[in-house]
């Protein structure tokens, strides 16, 4: 077991021993432990500090014309990368043609359809939770909250709570439940069930279901990039995805 997880578990055990046993903890949440914030000790030895990844950050002046065009596609107002490359996009720039091609997919699945950002971020954090990607989840939980996603719904995703029988949760309806279930099945099951697919088609139509699938696929590609290049969160940033204790 990760020494850091073990230390936190021991701390929880001490707290539990000295706490009134009448306190009830949500069963789903008790199966997970939070890791706190990123520290310098968490950065692997083979990671470059300029990129927080296994290879150095690409610099615009070192690129050819094709590369500079791809670089400028991202590093411009309105993209979220106005101050420079970082994270997975920084790694994509090692293949500028690929990076530029992915940009249009990114814009389409994140911003170019009828879903509001609240639902888009719900799909993103559901994807990150399902593939257990700390970087991706920690980056998007705050964005989900900013987009208006309710805290109880975030917790449903965060602790992978069962969806059956959930009532009286602010903002949680058939749309939200279907998006979470669809994402879980796309990622973790052999195929999406006929029932879930039919419900998604009724709510979103064929184009909507394809765009949702594209969004899930895009963030799986992001996660693969993060894993291949071991891209790290910045020191001091919160690690918001809880880790299963068994």
Buried (B, 14 or more C-beta within 10 A) or exposed (E): EEEBBEEBBEEBEEEEEEEEEEEEEEEBBEBBBBBEBBEEEBBEEEBEEEBBBBBEBBEBEEBEEEBBEBBEBBBEEEEEBEEEBBBBBBBBBEEBEEBBEBBEBBEBBBEEBEBEBBBBBBBBBBBBBBBBBBBBBBBBBEBBBEBEBBEBBBBBBBBBBEBEEBEEBEBBEEBBBBBBBBBBBBBEEEEBEEEBBEBBEEBBEEEBBEBBBBBBBBBBBBBEBBEEBBBBBEBEEBBBBBBEBE
